[in-house]
Amino acid sequence: MATLLLEPPPLEQPQLEGEIGHAGRWLVFRYSSVSLFSLKSSRATSTAGKTLLTPTPYAVKMAFLDAALRHGLAESPDDLVRWLAAASLRIGVPRHACVTGTIQSVRQETRDVERKRKPDSPPYRSSIALREVVHHSGTIGAAFDLNTCSHELIALLLQTAPAINYFGKRGGFMQYVSGVRQRDLGLSFTLPVDDLNTGVPASGHRSMLDDFGARASFDALNSFTATEVRRNVDRRFVETIIPMEVYNSGPGFTHYSLSGAML
């Protein structure tokens, strides 16, 4: 049977609210969750990692990189990675996030140490793992600091944003909502701990979020190459204030709300 290969349709550049020339430091894209979200910290183990409440800057930039390459919008992956690595990105949290978790029976690949000790060990062994998912009420924001973005990257972001349909694990589907340029972000966006001296009051909880390293390369970020990802070179971890607090909890769930939000 012959296979018909179809090229993806051309993407239309979204119209930003307000004049593009109007002064505004942040370029903010909004997405609405249309399925449950899950994304473990990159430093967590495969069996006991609790999910983060929101995507990380690394996950968002990888989504832009993936969508741009799939739709043929980027001429040079290396240039795109370099532009994204230099861009400062903050995440807007939803109004509410409810985390539910369960213990599941899984199959894991047998470790090399066990195979050496028992050569007849099966390729996979039984184990248990903690699995958590998040239900979002409200939109997720991706705010790029235009002072750190090249003109080429800004044009590419505007073209690519509508094509993104998931963050984090595959299956954590998102629907593009809007793009807007604004002067300030407000208190619903994450804030690196190093930026607390800006005078913006921050409440919530602290978490380590990963981001592209200053010298990240496409070869290192590409899952289909053998190049190792180097910490603080290709990927870095930033201690960040997540403006969400525990509102309620019970057996099997924890309900977080935007700091200061009223139900």
N, C-alpha and C positions, 0 to 999 in steps of 0.2 A: 504494500500500500504506500503510495507516495505521501510525503509529508510536506505540508504547506507552511513555510516559515513567514510569519507576519511581523513586520517591524512595529514597535510601539507607536501609537499616534503622537503627533507633535503636541507638546504641552503649551498651554497658553499662560503667559505671564500674568500673575494675579494683580489686580488693581489695589494699591494700598489706599487706606482711608486717609484722606488729606493729601496735600500737595507733596510730591516726592522731594521737592526742593526745600520744603519747610524744615526748620531746625528741629532735629530730633535725634538723640544719641542712639536710641535702641530700635532695632528692627525685630518686631515680635511676631512670630507665627503661632497660631492657636490651633490645637487639635482636640477632638473629642473622642474619648475611649468608646469603642463599640464592642469590646470584649473584655474579659478579665486580663489584668496586667500582671506580669511577673518578671522580676529581674534581680538576681542575687548579686551581692557585692562580688567584685572580681577577686577579692581576697578570701572568700568563703570556700568551704569544702563542698564537694559535689553532693554530699548526703545530708548536711545539716545547715545549709545556708538559708537564712531568713531573707525574704524578699525586701527590696527597697520600695519606698512608696512612690517614687517617680523615676523616670529615665534619668540617666547620668549624662553629663556633657559628652562623654565618650560615645555612648549609645546614640545620642542625637546626631553627632557628627558622622558616625558610621552610617546612619540612615540616609543622611544627605549624600555621602560618598557613594553608597550603594545605588540610590535612585538616579544620581547624575550619570553613573556609568551605565546603568541598565538602559537609560533613554538616550545615550549618546550625546549628553550635554557637555561633557568634559573632554577636551582634547588631550590633556595630559593628566593622568592620575597622580603623578608625582607633584605637579604644581598644585592640584586641588588639595592634596594632603598637607602640603606646606602652608597654603592659605588657611585651611581649617585649623591647623596647629597654632597659628598666630592669632586666631580669632578668640575673643573672650565671649563665653556663652553662659547664661544663667537660665535656670529652669523655673517656670511658673507652676505652682502646685494647684491642684483642684481644691474646691471648697471642702469636700469630704473624701476620705479614703477608708474603706473597711477591709481589713486583712483577715482572711480565713485560712486556716492551715489544717493539715492532716498528716498522719504517718502512713506511708504507702510501702508495699512490698515491691522491690525493684530487682533487676538483674544487673550485676556489675562485672566488668571484665576482670578476670583473675590476675592478680599482681605477679610481676616477674619473680619476686621473692618466694611466693607460694608455689610457683611452677618449678623453681629450682629445688625446693624442699620436697614437693610431691609432683614428680614428672607426669603422673596420670591425672592431675587436676583438670577438671572441665574448663573450657574457655571462659565460661561465665558462672558466677556464683550468686546465690540468693543473698539479699541484704534488705535493709529498710532505709527509708529516706524521708526527711521532712520536706513537704511541698506546701508553699504558700502562694496565694493569689490575692490580687487587690481589685476591689470594685471602686471605680472613681465616680464621683458626682461633681461635675464641673469640667472645665477644660484644662489641658496641659499646655503650657507656654514654652516656647524656645526663643529666648531673647539674645540676639547677637549685638555686641557693642560695635557700632559702625566705626568708631575710632580705631578699631583693631582689624578692620576688614578692608581688603583691597577692593578697588572698583570692579575687578573681574569676579571676585567672590560674591559681591553684592548682587550683580546681575545673575550669577549662577544660582544663588539662593532663591531669588524670586522665581526663577524658572522651575527649580527642583521641588520647592516646598509642597505644591499640590500633588506631586507624585508619591509622596511618602505615605505609606499606609500601615506602618507598624513601628514600634519602638521596643527595645528589649528582646525578649524571646519571640521567635516566630509564632504568630498566633495572638500576640498582644496588639490587636488591630486598632488603628487610629483613623479618624476621618478629619481631613483638612477642613478648617473652618474659616480662617481669615489671616490676613497679613496687615500689620499696622506699624507705622513709625511713630514713636512717642518719646517725649522728653525724659520722663522718669518711669521707673518700674513699680514703685510702691512696695508694700510689705508682703505681697503674695509670691515673691520670687526668692529663690535660694540666694544665700550670701556667703562667700568664702570667709572663713574666720579671719584671714589676713586683711580683709577689707572692712572690719568692724570699726576701724578708726575713722570711717567716713561720716560717723555721727548718726547713721541710720539705726534706730532701735530695732533689735532683732530678738525674737523669742521663738521657741520651738525646741528642736533637739538637734544634736550634732551627728553627722554621718560622714564617712569617707567616700567621696564620689570620684570616679576616675575620669580622666580627660586625656586628650592627645598630648604627648610630650613635645617639647620645643623642637626636637630634631626627629620627629616621627617620619617614617618613610613608608611608602606604599607596599614595599616588599615585606616589611615587618607586620603591617596591619592586614595583609592579604592572607586569608586562611588557607590558600592553596599553595603557599610557598613554605619552605623549611626554615626560613629566617626567624630567629627567636626575637620575641618582643623584649626589649630592654627597659627595665624600670627607670623612671625619671629621664629616659631618652625618647622612647616611643610611646610610653604610657606613664602617666603620673597620677598620684592620688592627692586630692585636695580636701582638707577638713572643711566641711560646709555646714552652715546653719540651714536646716529644713524648717520652714515656718509652719509646722503642723504639730499639734499637741494631742495627747490621748484624751478623747472625750468620754469614751465608755469602753468597757471590755467585759467579756464573759467567756464561757467554755467554748474554745475554738475560734474566737474572733477578737479583734481589737479595732475600735473605731477611732480614727484620727480626724481632727477638723482643723481648718485653717486657723492659725493663732488669732484669737479675738473675734472669730466668726460667730454670728448668732444663728441658731437653728430656726 
